Structures are given as C-alpha cells and as structure tokens.
Amino acid sequence: MKVIQKSKVLATALCLVLGMSLVAGCGGSKTSSDANKEAAVEVEGTVTASGSTALLPLLKPAQEEFQKKHAKVTINIAGGGSFTGMNQVAAGSVNIGNSDVALPAEYKDKGLVDHQVAVAPFVFIANQDVSVDNLTIQQYVDILTGKVTNWKDVGGKDQKITLIHRAKSSGSRATISEAVLKGAAFTDNAVIQDSNGAVRSAIASTPGSIGYVDAAYADSSVKALAIDGVKYSPAAVIDGKYKVFAYEHMYTKGEATGAVKAFIDYVMSKEFQETYVEKNGFIPVTKMKK
C-alpha cells in the first residue's frame, strides 16, 4: 500500500509539473505574440507643417524617405516664412511650425516645444554680371541699409545695386538682421520675394542685384559672395570662421506624439542626419562646436 500511495504521489506531482510547464509555455507564447503585434503596429495619420522655406530642401527628402518607410502616413509641408510657421502651430492649424529663429518672447507662453534639427548657413548671392566676389561686413551693412546703391562704391563697376530679399515674416531675414545688421534697419528700397527660391530666381534674372539665401539654394545660376574674405563651406561654419547661419527649429504645440513625433524623430535620427543633412546644404547640430 505504501508503494502504491508513493506512486500516486509521484504521479500527481508529475502532472502538476507538466501542467505548470504547459501554462508557462502558453504564457510565453502569448507574450511573444503580443510583442510581435506591437512591433508590427504602424504609425499612421497626416502630419502638417509650414514655415521656413530655408528648411524645405532638408524636409522634402525627409518627407519622401519617411513616407517610404510608413505608407500610412501623409506629410504635407508648406513654406510661408518662419513667423508664419510659428503663428500657425501656436494657433493649432498645423502640427509643426518650421523656423530659422529661436522662439521670440511673445511665443513663450504658447506651449511650443522646440526641436533643433540642423544648422542652416546663409549665403549672399549676386547676379552673374556683378564683378565683385567679396564684401566686408560693413559693405554688406551699407548695401542692406541703402547707404551704398552703386557697385562702384564697393569695388565693382558703375552699376546700380538692386536689393532683392525677404519679407518681415521671414526667418532668413531675421537671421541676416541679427548676424549682419546688428540692429540697423533694412532699406525700404528693395524687391521683396516670398521664398528663398524666388529670391534666387529674381537675382539670376536681374543685372546688378544682390540678396541672401539659405546655402542650399546657392547654385550656378547666381554668384555666391564671400564675407570678409571667407567663402562659405561647412568646415568654415563649424570652425567659427563663417558666422552667418541659424539653427533650424521644428516647433510643436506641446510634446509631439504619434506620426508627428515619429517624423521629427526620423529627421533627428543618426540615419537621416548622416545621410541627408550635409548633402542638402545643411550641417548636423552635433558637429557644431559649442
């Protein structure tokens, strides 16, 4: 009897062990399945952004590459100028406000969150017929303020200077105002365009003209000018020799979530920064010397 009882006890114990193993196995399978389901969850929705036209050459490839990875996300990006972007994201009419300028005091209580995504250098450009290749900072100030109106006064030929640049809502204009004019006022005697691309096109077709654009827009249709003898290059910006640049911002109203967060995270990712930022005329934030 004792042997039989002992056998029954052993059999019962074995069943219990097997039962627990089965339960544990089922639990493990469920956890693995849940993890796979979570990994397979795709972000979806529509992301809207507006603002800086200087940032467009960077965000367009970001938009294309992100949508290849996330087929259920639609991203709509418009220009309009940095202050337009900040106004619209503060009002809740877009998800992201793109800007070349740091958040002004009047926006501090709007609940905007700053995401610095790149450094945008700015370049002075002139029509190809302009004989000058370099100007001092003071000469740029004199032209932008209207004190100098003929190229002969800055070492060029006898030719009228036509200033072509951006409206007051432009972050590019704000950058030049801060980095070059240092408080002096732009002349009102200028042709105003609504984007970097429009400035470049107008300068390319207007003899004697000068203006400024994000470095990504400075192509062979115009002449890029040096500043105090320093030509623009990424290395010159990083080394502190070329000082006309701005940090690029993507502002959200509150912390970014969902597809908006996923898109901004992609723009700031190592993959995108190392592959696309410099190639499109920008400088990764991580390369700047603080």
Secondary structure per residue as TSV (DSSP state, phi and psi in degrees):
chain	resnum	aa	ss	phi	psi
A	1	M	-	360.0	-42.0
A	2	K	H	-61.8	-37.9
A	3	V	H	-66.2	-41.3
A	4	I	H	-64.6	-45.7
A	5	Q	H	-61.1	-40.6
A	6	K	H	-63.3	-39.0
A	7	S	H	-64.4	-40.9
A	8	K	H	-62.7	-42.1
A	9	V	H	-61.0	-44.5
A	10	L	H	-64.0	-41.3
A	11	A	H	-63.1	-43.3
A	12	T	H	-62.3	-43.1
A	13	A	H	-62.8	-40.5
A	14	L	H	-64.1	-40.0
A	15	C	H	-62.7	-41.5
A	16	L	H	-62.7	-42.7
A	17	V	H	-63.2	-44.9
A	18	L	H	-63.4	-40.5
A	19	G	H	-62.2	-43.4
A	20	M	H	-64.6	-37.5
A	21	S	H	-64.0	-41.4
A	22	L	H	-64.1	-43.5
A	23	V	H	-61.3	-46.4
A	24	A	H	-62.0	-39.9
A	25	G	H	-63.6	-44.0
A	26	C	H	-63.9	-41.2
A	27	G	H	-62.1	-42.9
A	28	G	H	-63.7	-39.7
A	29	S	H	-64.8	-39.7
A	30	K	H	-65.4	-42.4
A	31	T	H	-62.3	-43.9
A	32	S	H	-61.7	-42.1
A	33	S	H	-63.6	-44.2
A	34	D	H	-61.4	-40.7
A	35	A	H	-62.9	-41.5
A	36	N	H	-64.6	-39.3
A	37	K	H	-64.3	-41.8
A	38	E	H	-64.6	-39.7
A	39	A	H	-65.9	-29.1
A	40	A	H	-84.1	-11.0
A	41	V	-	-62.6	126.2
A	42	E	-	-103.0	137.8
A	43	V	-	-69.4	146.7
A	44	E	-	-149.1	163.8
A	45	G	E	127.8	-173.1
A	46	T	E	-117.2	132.4
A	47	V	E	-112.6	126.2
A	48	T	E	-113.5	139.1
A	49	A	E	-144.0	148.5
A	50	S	E	-148.8	168.2
A	51	G	E	127.7	-129.2
A	52	S	-	-51.3	123.6
A	53	T	S	-80.6	-19.7
A	54	A	T	-63.6	-31.2
A	55	L	T	-84.6	-13.2
A	56	L	H	-56.8	-42.4
A	57	P	H	-61.5	-19.8
A	58	L	H	-91.2	-40.7
A	59	L	H	-76.7	-24.1
A	60	K	H	-63.6	-50.7
A	61	P	H	-65.3	-31.4
A	62	A	H	-63.8	-42.6
A	63	Q	H	-59.8	-47.5
A	64	E	H	-63.8	-47.5
A	65	E	H	-69.0	-37.9
A	66	F	H	-66.2	-41.5
A	67	Q	H	-69.0	-26.4
A	68	K	H	-66.4	-37.1
A	69	K	H	-79.9	-28.4
A	70	H	-	-130.6	87.9
A	71	A	T	-65.8	-20.2
A	72	K	T	-91.8	7.6
A	73	V	E	-111.4	133.4
A	74	T	E	-114.2	127.6
A	75	I	E	-116.4	124.2
A	76	N	E	-114.3	119.6
A	77	I	E	-121.4	127.9
A	78	A	E	-125.2	162.1
A	79	G	E	-90.9	-135.6
A	80	G	E	112.1	-15.3
A	81	G	-	105.8	152.3
A	82	S	H	-60.2	-42.5
A	83	F	H	-71.5	-31.1
A	84	T	H	-62.7	-44.6
A	85	G	H	-60.4	-43.9
A	86	M	H	-66.4	-40.4
A	87	N	H	-62.2	-43.9
A	88	Q	H	-71.6	-38.2
A	89	V	H	-71.7	-34.3
A	90	A	H	-64.8	-34.2
A	91	A	H	-82.0	-10.0
A	92	G	T	83.5	12.5
A	93	S	S	-85.9	-15.4
A	94	V	S	-136.2	161.1
A	95	N	S	-80.4	-31.8
A	96	I	E	-133.0	132.7
A	97	G	E	-108.5	113.6
A	98	N	E	-88.2	136.7
A	99	S	E	-150.6	146.5
A	100	D	S	-90.6	-6.7
A	101	V	S	-118.8	150.1
A	102	A	-	-66.8	157.9
A	103	L	-	-62.7	117.2
A	104	P	-	-66.9	162.1
A	105	A	G	-56.5	-36.9
A	106	E	G	-69.2	-9.6
A	107	Y	G	-104.2	-1.2
A	108	K	T	-62.9	-28.2
A	109	D	T	-101.1	17.4
A	110	K	T	-93.2	-1.3
A	111	G	T	76.6	23.5
A	112	L	E	-84.7	139.5
A	113	V	E	-109.9	131.4
A	114	D	E	-93.9	132.9
A	115	H	E	-125.1	105.9
A	116	Q	E	-80.7	121.2
A	117	V	E	-114.0	-17.5
A	118	A	E	-173.0	173.2
A	119	V	E	-113.1	129.6
A	120	A	E	-111.4	110.5
A	121	P	E	-77.6	148.8
A	122	F	E	-116.8	144.3
A	123	V	E	-126.9	137.2
A	124	F	E	-80.4	132.3
A	125	I	E	-126.0	152.8
A	126	A	E	-135.9	164.0
A	127	N	-	-62.1	149.7
A	128	Q	T	-60.7	-21.9
A	129	D	T	-82.2	-5.7
A	130	V	-	-74.9	129.2
A	131	S	-	-84.3	-13.4
A	132	V	-	-79.6	137.8
A	133	D	-	-111.9	-16.6
A	134	N	E	-148.1	142.6
A	135	L	E	-135.6	152.5
A	136	T	-	-80.5	162.9
A	137	I	H	-56.2	-41.5
A	138	Q	H	-63.8	-38.2
A	139	Q	H	-66.1	-37.8
A	140	Y	H	-62.8	-43.6
A	141	V	H	-59.4	-44.2
A	142	D	H	-63.6	-36.8
A	143	I	H	-72.7	-45.4
A	144	L	H	-66.5	-28.8
A	145	T	T	-91.9	-6.5
A	146	G	T	89.2	5.7
A	147	K	S	-70.2	-36.5
A	148	V	-	-111.4	127.0
A	149	T	-	-126.1	3.9
A	150	N	B	-134.5	136.5
A	151	W	G	-62.2	-24.9
A	152	K	G	-64.2	-22.6
A	153	D	G	-80.2	-6.2
A	154	V	G	-129.0	29.1
A	155	G	T	93.0	5.6
A	156	G	S	-101.9	-165.5
A	157	K	-	-84.4	170.2
A	158	D	S	-72.5	94.3
A	159	Q	-	-153.8	137.5
A	160	K	B	-65.0	138.5
A	161	I	-	-90.7	126.0
A	162	T	E	-110.4	116.5
A	163	L	E	-87.4	124.7
A	164	I	E	-123.8	119.5
A	165	H	E	-154.5	-156.3
A	166	R	E	-103.9	164.5
A	167	A	-	-76.1	170.9
A	168	K	T	-65.5	-19.4
A	169	S	T	-80.9	-1.3
A	170	S	-	-85.4	133.6
A	171	G	H	-71.5	-29.8
A	172	S	H	-60.8	-45.8
A	173	R	H	-62.1	-41.6
A	174	A	H	-63.1	-37.3
A	175	T	H	-64.8	-46.2
A	176	I	H	-64.4	-39.0
A	177	S	I	-60.2	-43.0
A	178	E	I	-77.2	-45.0
A	179	A	I	-81.3	-27.0
A	180	V	I	-114.2	-54.3
A	181	L	I	-73.3	-30.2
A	182	K	T	51.6	46.6
A	183	G	T	103.6	-19.3
A	184	A	-	-70.5	157.3
A	185	A	-	-98.6	140.5
A	186	F	-	-62.9	146.1
A	187	T	-	-68.5	149.1
A	188	D	S	-82.1	-11.1
A	189	N	-	-85.4	75.4
A	190	A	S	-150.7	157.9
A	191	V	E	-94.9	126.2
A	192	I	E	-102.9	132.6
A	193	Q	E	-121.5	158.4
A	194	D	S	-97.8	5.7
A	195	S	S	-159.8	163.1
A	196	N	H	-60.4	-41.9
A	197	G	H	-62.7	-38.9
A	198	A	H	-68.9	-36.8
A	199	V	H	-61.8	-48.0
A	200	R	H	-59.9	-46.2
A	201	S	H	-62.4	-41.4
A	202	A	H	-67.4	-40.1
A	203	I	H	-67.7	-38.8
A	204	A	H	-61.8	-27.4
A	205	S	T	-107.9	4.0
A	206	T	S	-119.4	106.4
A	207	P	T	-56.5	138.5
A	208	G	T	77.9	8.2
A	209	S	E	-90.6	159.0
A	210	I	E	-147.6	151.8
A	211	G	E	-170.6	-163.0
A	212	Y	E	-139.6	147.4
A	213	V	E	-144.7	162.6
A	214	D	E	-59.5	142.8
A	215	A	G	-55.4	-29.8
A	216	A	G	-64.2	-19.4
A	217	Y	G	-94.3	-9.0
A	218	A	-	-80.3	97.1
A	219	D	-	-114.3	-168.6
A	220	S	T	-72.6	-7.7
A	221	S	T	-75.8	-13.9
A	222	V	S	-133.4	171.7
A	223	K	E	-105.5	122.4
A	224	A	E	-82.6	129.3
A	225	L	-	-100.9	147.5
A	226	A	E	-82.6	161.5
A	227	I	E	-120.4	117.6
A	228	D	T	52.6	38.5
A	229	G	T	81.1	0.0
A	230	V	B	-104.3	119.3
A	231	K	-	-82.7	149.4
A	232	Y	-	-67.2	136.2
A	233	S	-	-158.1	153.2
A	234	P	H	-55.5	-40.4
A	235	A	H	-62.6	-38.8
A	236	A	H	-65.2	-34.7
A	237	V	H	-70.1	-48.2
A	238	I	H	-60.8	-37.9
A	239	D	T	-80.4	-5.6
A	240	G	T	84.7	8.6
A	241	K	S	-83.6	-28.8
A	242	Y	-	-111.8	116.1
A	243	K	-	-108.3	4.7
A	244	V	-	-98.1	92.4
A	245	F	E	-155.7	168.5
A	246	A	E	-141.5	150.0
A	247	Y	E	-78.9	136.9
A	248	E	E	-93.4	133.3
A	249	H	E	-119.5	143.3
A	250	M	E	-118.5	107.0
A	251	Y	E	-93.3	139.2
A	252	T	E	-123.1	155.6
A	253	K	E	-89.2	101.1
A	254	G	S	82.9	177.7
A	255	E	S	-65.3	138.0
A	256	A	-	-68.4	143.9
A	257	T	-	-137.2	167.7
A	258	G	H	55.3	-136.0
A	259	A	H	-65.3	-31.9
A	260	V	H	-63.5	-47.9
A	261	K	H	-62.9	-42.2
A	262	A	H	-61.8	-38.9
A	263	F	H	-68.6	-46.6
A	264	I	H	-63.3	-41.2
A	265	D	H	-59.6	-38.1
A	266	Y	H	-66.8	-43.7
A	267	V	H	-60.2	-36.2
A	268	M	T	-89.5	-1.8
A	269	S	S	-71.1	155.4
A	270	K	H	-60.0	-39.3
A	271	E	H	-56.9	-50.4
A	272	F	H	-74.0	-43.6
A	273	Q	I	-59.6	-43.8
A	274	E	I	-78.7	-21.5
A	275	T	I	-96.9	-37.0
A	276	Y	I	-116.4	-25.8
A	277	V	I	-63.1	-58.0
A	278	E	G	-67.4	-35.6
A	279	K	G	-60.5	-27.2
A	280	N	G	-103.6	20.6
A	281	G	T	88.8	12.6
A	282	F	-	-114.7	176.5
A	283	I	B	-127.3	130.5
A	284	P	-	-60.3	139.3
A	285	V	G	-57.5	-34.6
A	286	T	G	-66.6	-17.2
A	287	K	G	-88.4	-9.7
A	288	M	S	-75.5	139.7
A	289	K	-	-88.1	116.9
A	290	K	-	-71.4	360.0
